[in-house]
Amino acid sequence: MTVTICLGSACHVKGSHAVLETLQRLIKENKLEEKVTLAGSFCTGNCQKGVCVSVNDALHSVSPESAESFFNTQILAVL
């Protein structure tokens, strides 16, 4: 599974670094390093949607506050 986080300026301002750190921590805690690849990208063109995160090319809007819930429903539940 590939999870790509937008690190463009709009998403950066909305907390993309915090989302990245949360997902890194949760992947490590759940020992999913072999199953989940985290990647960064520059602007995806969806700036109004907040921190844009794609999971296998499906786009999601994630905030630092919702990152753990996102992980549980969109990553952990799928694996």
C-alpha positions as protocol buffer text, in pm:
chain_id: "A"
residue {
  index: 1
  type: MET
  ca { x: 0 y: 0 z: 0 }
}
residue {
  index: 2
  type: THR
  ca { x: 132 y: 344 z: -90 }
}
residue {
  index: 3
  type: VAL
  ca { x: 25 y: 648 z: 113 }
}
residue {
  index: 4
  type: THR
  ca { x: 123 y: 982 z: -37 }
}
residue {
  index: 5
  type: ILE
  ca { x: 103 y: 1305 z: 163 }
}
residue {
  index: 6
  type: CYS
  ca { x: 98 y: 1644 z: -6 }
}
residue {
  index: 7
  type: LEU
  ca { x: 378 y: 1862 z: 127 }
}
residue {
  index: 8
  type: GLY
  ca { x: 294 y: 2166 z: -86 }
}
residue {
  index: 9
  type: SER
  ca { x: 267 y: 2507 z: 78 }
}
residue {
  index: 10
  type: ALA
  ca { x: -111 y: 2505 z: 138 }
}
residue {
  index: 11
  type: CYS
  ca { x: -106 y: 2157 z: 292 }
}
residue {
  index: 12
  type: HIS
  ca { x: 208 y: 2245 z: 488 }
}
residue {
  index: 13
  type: VAL
  ca { x: 26 y: 2539 z: 647 }
}
residue {
  index: 14
  type: LYS
  ca { x: -267 y: 2309 z: 730 }
}
residue {
  index: 15
  type: GLY
  ca { x: -44 y: 2058 z: 912 }
}
residue {
  index: 16
  type: SER
  ca { x: 94 y: 1808 z: 662 }
}
residue {
  index: 17
  type: HIS
  ca { x: 409 y: 1759 z: 870 }
}
residue {
  index: 18
  type: ALA
  ca { x: 201 y: 1664 z: 1177 }
}
residue {
  index: 19
  type: VAL
  ca { x: -6 y: 1424 z: 964 }
}
residue {
  index: 20
  type: LEU
  ca { x: 315 y: 1268 z: 831 }
}
residue {
  index: 21
  type: GLU
  ca { x: 460 y: 1226 z: 1180 }
}
residue {
  index: 22
  type: THR
  ca { x: 139 y: 1067 z: 1309 }
}
residue {
  index: 23
  type: LEU
  ca { x: 121 y: 820 z: 1020 }
}
residue {
  index: 24
  type: GLN
  ca { x: 491 y: 732 z: 1058 }
}
residue {
  index: 25
  type: ARG
  ca { x: 439 y: 664 z: 1429 }
}
residue {
  index: 26
  type: LEU
  ca { x: 127 y: 452 z: 1376 }
}
residue {
  index: 27
  type: ILE
  ca { x: 286 y: 249 z: 1097 }
}
residue {
  index: 28
  type: LYS
  ca { x: 582 y: 175 z: 1324 }
}
residue {
  index: 29
  type: GLU
  ca { x: 364 y: 97 z: 1630 }
}
residue {
  index: 30
  type: ASN
  ca { x: 159 y: -148 z: 1424 }
}
residue {
  index: 31
  type: LYS
  ca { x: 469 y: -301 z: 1261 }
}
residue {
  index: 32
  type: LEU
  ca { x: 344 y: -223 z: 910 }
}
residue {
  index: 33
  type: GLU
  ca { x: 673 y: -98 z: 764 }
}
residue {
  index: 34
  type: GLU
  ca { x: 679 y: -388 z: 518 }
}
residue {
  index: 35
  type: LYS
  ca { x: 321 y: -328 z: 403 }
}
residue {
  index: 36
  type: VAL
  ca { x: 288 y: 52 z: 391 }
}
residue {
  index: 37
  type: THR
  ca { x: 509 y: 290 z: 196 }
}
residue {
  index: 38
  type: LEU
  ca { x: 488 y: 658 z: 288 }
}
residue {
  index: 39
  type: ALA
  ca { x: 571 y: 910 z: 18 }
}
residue {
  index: 40
  type: GLY
  ca { x: 556 y: 1285 z: -15 }
}
residue {
  index: 41
  type: SER
  ca { x: 445 y: 1491 z: -310 }
}
residue {
  index: 42
  type: PHE
  ca { x: 427 y: 1854 z: -402 }
}
residue {
  index: 43
  type: CYS
  ca { x: 95 y: 2023 z: -468 }
}
residue {
  index: 44
  type: THR
  ca { x: -178 y: 1789 z: -589 }
}
residue {
  index: 45
  type: GLY
  ca { x: -399 y: 2079 z: -700 }
}
residue {
  index: 46
  type: ASN
  ca { x: -659 y: 2017 z: -428 }
}
residue {
  index: 47
  type: CYS
  ca { x: -547 y: 2293 z: -192 }
}
residue {
  index: 48
  type: GLN
  ca { x: -899 y: 2374 z: -68 }
}
residue {
  index: 49
  type: LYS
  ca { x: -937 y: 2020 z: 71 }
}
residue {
  index: 50
  type: GLY
  ca { x: -671 y: 2060 z: 339 }
}
residue {
  index: 51
  type: VAL
  ca { x: -392 y: 1811 z: 384 }
}
residue {
  index: 52
  type: CYS
  ca { x: -435 y: 1585 z: 83 }
}
residue {
  index: 53
  type: VAL
  ca { x: -343 y: 1223 z: 140 }
}
residue {
  index: 54
  type: SER
  ca { x: -384 y: 955 z: -122 }
}
residue {
  index: 55
  type: VAL
  ca { x: -403 y: 585 z: -49 }
}
residue {
  index: 56
  type: ASN
  ca { x: -341 y: 382 z: -362 }
}
residue {
  index: 57
  type: ASP
  ca { x: -446 y: 688 z: -568 }
}
residue {
  index: 58
  type: ALA
  ca { x: -772 y: 755 z: -377 }
}
residue {
  index: 59
  type: LEU
  ca { x: -763 y: 1113 z: -244 }
}
residue {
  index: 60
  type: HIS
  ca { x: -857 y: 1194 z: 117 }
}
residue {
  index: 61
  type: SER
  ca { x: -862 y: 1515 z: 319 }
}
residue {
  index: 62
  type: VAL
  ca { x: -685 y: 1466 z: 653 }
}
residue {
  index: 63
  type: SER
  ca { x: -612 y: 1706 z: 938 }
}
residue {
  index: 64
  type: PRO
  ca { x: -362 y: 1658 z: 1219 }
}
residue {
  index: 65
  type: GLU
  ca { x: -660 y: 1594 z: 1447 }
}
residue {
  index: 66
  type: SER
  ca { x: -812 y: 1328 z: 1221 }
}
residue {
  index: 67
  type: ALA
  ca { x: -486 y: 1153 z: 1122 }
}
residue {
  index: 68
  type: GLU
  ca { x: -521 y: 869 z: 1373 }
}
residue {
  index: 69
  type: SER
  ca { x: -882 y: 800 z: 1277 }
}
residue {
  index: 70
  type: PHE
  ca { x: -781 y: 813 z: 910 }
}
residue {
  index: 71
  type: PHE
  ca { x: -508 y: 558 z: 976 }
}
residue {
  index: 72
  type: ASN
  ca { x: -750 y: 323 z: 1151 }
}
residue {
  index: 73
  type: THR
  ca { x: -1019 y: 337 z: 883 }
}
residue {
  index: 74
  type: GLN
  ca { x: -825 y: 381 z: 560 }
}
residue {
  index: 75
  type: ILE
  ca { x: -500 y: 195 z: 627 }
}
residue {
  index: 76
  type: LEU
  ca { x: -524 y: -45 z: 920 }
}
residue {
  index: 77
  type: ALA
  ca { x: -876 y: -170 z: 836 }
}
residue {
  index: 78
  type: VAL
  ca { x: -778 y: -236 z: 473 }
}
residue {
  index: 79
  type: LEU
  ca { x: -466 y: -440 z: 549 }
}
